[in-house]
């Protein structure tokens, strides 16, 4: 699995429960940018807590037609708002992103038998 660490401008995104469904890759979701209204289709790979903060690992979902490049992994902070909807925001601290990526990679390697 090829991955990169990318930080986008901080934006909160909400995920409505009705926008989630299972795929063979994980959970397929539609994330809506609250500021622009733009929708992003993502596949959620993992979710975990580190130091009291929850993180969600995802990649842009595109149906596999045999021509797509390896997906880019994105890690975002996540929580539920007062209405119970999932909210995501970008990680702006490189140190925090590195810690979250390292834990995700350990979890991924452990799940595939790679060390």
N, C-alpha and C positions, 0 to 999 in steps of 0.2 A: 504494500500500500504506500503510495507516494503521498506526502503531505507537505504543506507549507504553513507557516505561521503568518497570518495576515490580520491586520487590525484595521477595521473600517472606522470612519468617523462615528463618534458616539451617537447612537440613535436607539430609542426604545421601540421595540416591536412587540406586538401582541399576537398570540396564537389562540384562536377560538377552538374550543373542544370539538366543534363540528368540523374543523379543518384538519383533523388528524385521521389517518388510516394506515394500516399495516401494509408494508411491501416486503419483498424478499430481502431488501437491503436494510430494513429497520422501519421506523415510523416516517411516513411521508406526511409533510405538513405544509401549510401555506402560512407564511409569516407576512404580516402587513406592517409596513413602515408607517408609524403613526403620523409622521410629518408630511410625507409625500403621498401616502396612499398606495404606493407601489407594492405589489405582491411578489414574494419570493417563494419558489417551490424548493423545499429542502428535504433531505432525508436525514433523520436524526439517528446518529450512531451510538451515542452514549450520553449519560447524564450522571454527575457525581458531585459530591461536596468536598470542599477543601478549605480548611480554616474558617468554617462557618458560612462560606459562600457556595452556592450551587452553580455549576457550570454545565452547559449543554454543548455537545460536539455535533456538528452537522456539516453537510456539504450541499451545494446547489444540485438539485435533482434535475436530471435530463434523461429521458428514456434512452436506453442503450440501443443505438442503431449501428453499432460497430465502428463508428467514426469519431466518437468523443474522446477527448484526452482524459487522463487520470483526474479525478475530482480533487478540488482543493478543499482541505479541511478547515473549518472555521470553528473557533471556540468562543462562546459568548457567556456572559453572566446571565443567570435566569432566576426567576422567582414568580410567585403568583401574586397578582394585585388584589385589591379589596373585593373585586368581583369574582375572584377565583380563576381569572384568565392568566395564562402564561405570558410573561413579559421578558424580553431579552434586551441586553445592551452590550455594546462593544467593550472590550477590555483595552484600556489606553495605556496601562503600565506594562512595559516589556517584561519586567521582573515577574509580575503576576501572570502574564500570558505564558512565560517560560515554565513557571511552576505548574500551571494547569495543563500545559501540553505534556510535560514530563510525566505527570500522573496519568493522563489519558494514554500515553504511549505504553507505560508500564501495564495498565489494565488491558490494552489491546494486545500487547505481546503475551501476557499471561493467558488471554483467552484463545490465542492461536497456537500456544505451545512454543512460541519463539521467546528467546531470552536474550 
